[in-house]
């Protein structure tokens, strides 16, 4: 059975190449779209999880997301320090601003952190310093590449000039670029004595829940969340609406794969009717014939996946070089998920010619003599 299926595939190399090419295109489409979702989701997760805090304290009803404004008073820091179990309290300012760069309006997310505690600072610096001083900034890699910025250059944000001393990576959120500055510099972008968030670390990791409850009891005018809770809410607010789009495009990619592979095996079934008729004449049943088609279908689907998975990373790297805003990542989990998807695609496609197989008459052998 396997040898016959292989022989059929080898005889139709041009058709196989076209079909595999269609599957490769579908695989790349799914990797690019899903990879974009995972990349942005990872950035949003890192914005919270790699800030170094156990708890996030915000205005009542707010979260740690840029889409949920929080403006507590700076005086809240002294109130938090009086609560038992708290080791460190550090303010964090995150404010989006639109600034003009080379005649283009760019949305930048100012990230002002306490350089002494380090909480809320950049989590991945690929060039230069990881801790700025007053008047200095660490800018996102995508922004630096897009605008031709480098270490030693300067940038202006709302009339205040900063020297670029570092380049951060994985800090582009699809709509804005993160720029890290000192807490003191960030205060110039905020009204009065307000901040955005207070990052809290506890003395004992096992006391996070108790400290969270203590803050809520003593300071009812604030909201408190763990980093994990905050990250989940921030991802839902930022990329939650993008997930249905990923599913739709993945479904379209899988459908394209089913149609391409299904059309191939259906065409081959019609063209090989005489061979299948001979098999029927010598006693082969429907199941045996279906297994031949199934092998062919899975071979094309899996081969297309393997080639698509091999070429997707370098193609995405090339796209990122040409279009810095295109950020995408392929994870082992994603690889396994897409592989499973195209195994199912091969299985589904193999059912397309089943009715045709069952109608093949052994007498066709003698009619074509």
PyMOL commands that set and color helices and strands:
alter all, ss='L'
color gray80, all
select helices_A, chain A and resi 2-11+13-49+76-81+141-147+183-187+205-218+227-271+273-281+286-322+332-349+354-358+364-367
alter helices_A, ss='H'
color red, helices_A
select strands_A, chain A and resi 55-59+86-101+104-113+125-128+136-140+154-157+160-168+177-182+197-202+222-226
alter strands_A, ss='S'
color yellow, strands_A
deselect
rebuild
show_as cartoon
